[in-house]
Amino acid sequence: MIGTHVRTAPPRSTGAVLFLLFSTGWAANHFAALLPALRAAEGLSPSLLAGVYGLYAVGLLPGLLLAGSLSDRIGRARTAVPGAVVALSGTVLLAAWHEPAGLVAGRLIVGLGAGATFSAGTAWAADLGGPSGATRAGVALTGGFAFGPVVSGVLAQWGPAPLALPFLLSAALSAAAVVAVLAVTVRAPRHPVTDHAEHRVLVGTASGAPAGPRRSARTALGWALPIAPWVFAGATVGVVTLPARMAGTTGGPLLAGAAAGAVLGTGIVVQALARRLRWGPGAGSAGALSAAAGLALAAVGGGAPTLPLVLVAFVLLGTGYGLCLRAGLVDLTTYSPAAVRGTLTGAFYVATYLGFGVPIALEALRPSVGDRLPLVVLAVAAVAVASIRWWRLRGRAARADGRQ
């Protein structure tokens, strides 16, 4: 039997991988809650801080692409763990150096390491658990993205060392996760796919998708990439843009942390519901529509959104984030060959992180076109993506019915 050749990973191995993703997600995103504290303590401009926040994507992109491909060749652990160590070193630098040069360097280093861990770690989780492993990786990452800013916001608001303690806590979590992964993978095999029999199981039964011509890099990216930008395009509007526009009356680290917690916490809940209720690929269309609704509501708020409007926008944007992330990861695991899963996962994450440029673009366009028009354009584009995906799903269903 083919199945007798498959090595299943012990639960603690999967848990350690998820902890590594959680702690690295924390390191990547808790910085959002520290923007107001840095502005107040260091006198930095909102545009500079928005740029520094999104700048880590510049380091992230090569990390995602190169490490994803590297993990296909040398193994997931040998790529994900060094990435987490690099992100840890960037966090330590940010704890010690708060001048613009230090913030730029620290965020770039965090981005480089986080990119390696995100792509290799997500592919690793998918290798261990198929679509379920991939979606659990998405939940773990989202958990780090969400809880990091909340805790750092509280520490920056009321802690004894508001610009040091949040970074040190993040560094401690990253170090603990690295130790946990090393403890369970020291004697792990170099690569999860070692022979043809195991390869057939991993790309077929274990992933929940039939083998055949549909399983290719082109098919996987053709489904996953169109919804990828809407993972963060809406989420960053909720985490960065809306709190900044409210800052004249409500601002502070706690608001920034609460915004990230609300948006990304909604993403966690939605992903968990989608997994439990076994929502199908149509959830990707629903996610893009939800992101469109949240962006449209942000446009209605303009330059001075009210608290009730912002709260509703948080839920819509978080729902869009969660459903688009889940749908994209499931698309990848369903259609990607296992031998290039890391490369394709990295490409998907690169496309998601294009959304990190949205707050920067909104600030840059604000003087010339105002607060609303760019958000309206983004909302219309998200509706178009949702419609195209829905149309493709209907066509796929019709072809399947015709073959029966």
N, C-alpha and C positions, 0 to 999 in steps of 0.2 A: 504494500500500500504506500502511496506517495506520502500520506500524512505521517507515517512513522519516521520520516526523515526530518521533520520540523522540530527545531528547538524552540520551546516557548520560554519567554523571559519570566523570571519570578516577579511577583507583584512589587516587591521592594525595588527592583530595577526600574520599573515603570514609574513608581513614586519618586525615585531620586531624579529621574529625567524631568518629571513635571515640576519638582521643587527647583531644579536648575532653571527651567523656563520662567517660573514664578519670580524667583529672586532677580533674574536678569531683566524681566519686564519691569519690576519695581525700580531697579537701577536706571532704566531707560526713561521712565515717565514721572518719577516722583519730583523731578526738577520743575515740573509745571507748577506745583504748589509753592515753590520758593521764588518764583518770579517777583511777586509783590515785595517780599522781604529784601531781595537783592536790589530792587528799585529804590526802596526806602533807605537801606543801609549804605549802598554804594553810589546812589545818585545816577543810576543808569537809565537810559531812555526806554520807553515801552517798545519802540521799533527795534532797538538793539537787542533787547531781551527776547522779543518774538523771533528775531533772527537766530539768536543763540539756541533757543528752544528747538527750532526746526533744523539748525545746522547739524545736529547729530546725525540727521539723515544722510549728510554728505559722507560721513564715515561709515554709516550703516550700509549704503548701497554696495560698495566693494566687498564688505564683509558678507553680506547676503549672497552675492553672486559667486564670489571665489570660494567661500567656505562651503556653500551648498554643493558645488561641483567637487571640491576636495573631499568632502565627506563620502561621496559616492565611490571614491578611489581608495581612501585610507581608513575609512570607518567613521561612524558618527561620534563616538566618545573622543577620538583623537582630534576632532575638530571642535566639538561643542565645548569641551572643558577648557582648552586654552582660550577660546573666545570669552568664556565667563571670567577667566583670570584677567584678560585684557580690560574688560568692562570694569572689573573691580579696581584695577589700577587707575582708570579714569575717574572713578568715584572718589578715590583717595585724593587725587589731584584737585578735584572740585572742592573737597573739604578744606584744603589748605590754601587755595589760591582763588580769590574772588574778583580779581581785576579782570577787565575784558579779555586780555590775552589768556589768562588762566581758564576762564569760562569757555572760550573757544576751543582751547587745546583739550580740556577735560571732556567736553561734550563730543568732540570728534573721536577721542579714544573710546569713550563709552559706546558711541555708535558703531565703531569698527568691531569691538568685541561683541556687542549685542547682536549685530548682524550675523556673525559666525554662529552664535549660540541659537538664535532664532531659527535659522534655516536648517542647520544640522540637527538641532534638538527636536524640531517639529518632525523632520523626516525620520528621526530615531523613534519617536513616539508612534508614528505611523507604521514603521517596520514592526514594532512590538505589538500593536493592537489594531492595525487596519484603520478603517474610517473612524471607529470609536477612539482609537489612540490619537488620531489627528485632531478630532474635535475636543478631546480632553486636553491636548496640547494648547488648543485655542483658548479653552477656559482657563488653564493655568497662566498663560501669558496675560489674558485679560485681567485675571485676579491680581497679578503684579502691577499691571498698568493702573488698576483701580485703587487698590489698597495703599500703594506707595504714596501717591499724592495726598490721600486722606491723612495718613499717619504723619507724613512730613509737614502737612499743613498745620496739624495740631502742635507739633513740636516747634515749628517756626513761629506760631502765634504765641505760645505760652512756655516753650522750653527754655532752659537756662542758656543754651548756646544755639540760637536759631539758625545760624548759617554754618554750623559744624555738625551738631548732633544728628540731623536728618541724613547727612551723607555718611556718617560713621555707622549709623544703624543699617543703612543699605549695604555698606561694605561688609558688615558682619554677617548679614544674611547671605550675601554672595559667597563669602568664604565658607560658611556652613554648608551651602549647597554643593560647592566644589568638593568638599570633603565627603559629603554623602554619596555623590556620584562615584568618586574614586573608590570608596569603600565597597561598592557593589559591582564595579566594572573592571577591577584590576586584572581579573582573569577572564574577562569577556572575550569572545572571538573578534577578530579584526573587522569583519563585515558580516551582516546578518544573512546575506545570500551567498552560499558557498557551493552549491551544486545545482544542476538543472532541475532536479526533482523539487528541491526546496524553492527554487525560483518560481516554478509553476504554481506552487501553493501560495507563495506570498503575493504574486500578482493576480491570482485567480481567487480561490476560495477565501483566503484570509482577508482580502480587501473587499469582498462582497460584490465583485463585478465579474462578469463573464470575460474569459480570454477571447481575443479576436482582434480584428483590425482596428476597432475603436480605441484599443489601449495603445496610445502613442503620445509622445510629447506634444504633437500638434493638437490632438484632441483635448488633452488635459488643459493646455494653455488657452485653447479656443473657448473653453467653458469658464475657466477660472479668471482669466485676465480682465474681461470686461467689467466685472463687478469689483475687482480688487481696489481701484482708487476710492470707492465709496466706503471702504472700511474706515479710513482715517480722514477723508475729506470732510465728512460731517462731524466725526468725533472731535477733531481739533477745533472746529468752530465752537463746539460746546465747551471744550476744556480751556481754550485760550481766548477766542474772540468775544464770546458773550460775557464772561466775567470781566474782561478788560473794558467792555462798553458799559458795564454796570459799576465800574470801579469808582466813579465820581461820588456814588452814594453808599456803596456797600463794601468795596474791595477788601484786600488783605489776603494773607496766606490761607486762612481758613476757608474763604470763599473759593479760591482757586482749587484747594484740595477737595472741597465738597463738590465742586463742579465735575472734577475728574471722577470722584467716587460715584456721583449720580449717573453720569453718562456711561462710564465703563461698567459700573455695577449693574446697570440695566442690561448691558451687553452680556454679563455673566448669567443673569437670570434667564434671558432670552435663549442663550445657547444651551443652558441646562434644560429648559422646557422643550426646545427643538429636539434635543437628544432623547429625552424621555418619551415625547410624543411621536418620535420618528418622522418629523417633518421632512418632506422630500425636497428635490432640487428647486421646486417653486418658491421655497423660502428665500432663495437668492433674489428673485424678483420682488418679493415683499420687502426684503431688506433695502433694496435700492429705492423703492417707493417710500419707505419710512424715512430714509435719509433725505429724499427730496422734500417730504413734508416738513421735516425739521429745518432744513435750509430755507424753505419758503417762510416758515414762521420766524426764523431769525431775520429774514429780510423785512418782514412786517414790523419787527421791533426796531429796525434801523439803528441809529446811533445811541439810543437810550431805551433799551428793552426793559419792560417791567418784569418783576419777579415771577408772577404767575405765567407769563408768556415764556420766560426762560425755563421754568421748571417743566413745562410741557415739551419744549424744544429738547431739553435734556433727554427725556424719555424717548422721543422719536429718533433723535440722533443716536442714542445708545442702542435702540432696537435695530437701526440700520447697520451700525457697527457690528453687532453680534451676529445678525443673520448673514450679512455679506461675508464676514470672516469664516463662519461655519461652512457656508455654501462653497466658498472657494477652496477650503481645505478638503472638504469631501470630494469635490470635483477632482482635485489633484490625486487623492488617494485612490479614487475609483478608476481613473483613466491613465495615470502615469505608470510607466514601467518602473519596477522597483530599482533597477540599476541606475536610473537617472532621477530618482525622486528628490534627492537633495538639491540637485541643480534646478529642477522645476519649482521646488518649494522656495528657493532663493529668488527666482524670477518673480514668483507670485508676491512675495513680501516686498520686493522692490516696487512693484506696481502699487501695492497698498500704501507704501510710504510716500508716494507722490502727493498724497493728501496732506502731508505735513507742510507742504509749501502753501497751502490754502491761507492760513492766517497771515503769512508774510505777503502774499499777493493781495489780500484784502486791505492790509494797511497801506501797501504801495499804491493801490488804485483808489483809495478813499478820497484823496484830495481832488482827483480829476473826474471820477464818475459817481462818487457818493457812497453811502453805506449799503444801499439796497441792490443795485443793479447786478454786481458780481454774484451775489447770493441767488438772485433769481435765475441767472444763467446757469449756475451750478445745479439748481433744482430741476430746471428743464432738462439738462443733460442726464441727470439721474433717472428721470422719468423715461427718457429715451432708452437708456440701458435696460431698465426693468421691462419695458415693452418688448425689446428685441429678444431678451432671454425668454420671456413668456411665449413669444411667437415660436422660437426655436423649440421649446419644450412641447408645444402643441404639435409641431411638425414631427418631432421624434415619437410622440405617442401615437400619432396617426400612422407612421411607418411601422411601428411595432404591431398595431392592430391589423395592418394589412398583411403582415407575415403570419398571423395566426390563422 
